[in-house]
Amino acid sequence: MRFDNATQTSATFIYVDHINDLGVDIDAILSLVKQYDNVIVQDKADSNIYITFQVTGAVTVVSNSYIKIPVNRVADIVTGK
């Protein structure tokens, strides 16, 4: 996963690889993401740290490559405290 901005909370697009860390193709799951859905991106090591984005437009699926999701930040928690 990567963002179009070095500051994740300022991202307007999220790019997600179609193959997850376990080598599983998740194209079918990613293609279900639609406009107005909320997408939560959490820290891999601490689920108390996350950013919630709302999908702001049509999702682009590049088959067997990645998905491009247009987003706007809704909320974030930068610490678990």
SVG drawing of the C-alpha trace seen along z (x, -y; Angstrom):
<svg xmlns="http://www.w3.org/2000/svg" viewBox="-21 -17 28 34">
<polyline fill="none" stroke="black" stroke-width="0.4" points="0.0,0.0 1.2,-3.5 -0.3,-7.0 0.0,-9.9 1.3,-12.1 4.2,-11.6 1.8,-12.8 -0.7,-10.0 -3.4,-12.1 -3.2,-14.4 -3.5,-11.7 -6.1,-11.9 -5.4,-8.5 -4.5,-5.2 -2.8,-2.5 -3.2,1.1 -1.3,4.0 -3.5,6.8 -1.3,9.4 -1.2,9.3 1.7,10.1 0.8,13.8 0.9,13.9 -2.9,14.1 -4.5,12.3 -7.2,10.0 -8.4,8.3 -12.0,9.6 -12.1,8.1 -10.6,4.8 -13.1,4.5 -15.9,4.3 -14.7,0.9 -17.2,-1.8 -17.7,-5.5 -18.8,-6.7 -17.4,-3.6 -15.1,-4.1 -11.6,-2.6 -9.6,-2.2 -5.8,-2.0 -4.2,-0.8 -0.7,-0.4 0.6,3.1 1.9,3.5 -0.8,1.6 -4.4,1.6 -5.0,-1.4 -3.2,-3.6 -5.3,-4.1 -6.7,-6.6 -10.2,-6.5 -10.8,-7.6 -14.0,-8.0 -13.9,-6.9 -14.6,-10.1 -15.1,-8.7 -14.8,-5.8 -12.2,-3.2 -9.8,-2.2 -8.9,1.5 -5.9,2.3 -6.4,6.1 -3.5,8.2 -1.7,5.1 -3.3,2.6 -6.3,0.7 -6.4,-3.2 -8.8,-4.5 -9.7,-8.3 -10.1,-9.3 -10.6,-12.1 -9.5,-11.7 -12.4,-11.4 -10.6,-10.7 -7.3,-9.5 -5.9,-8.2 -2.1,-8.6 -1.6,-7.0 -3.5,-4.4 -3.9,-6.8"/>
</svg>
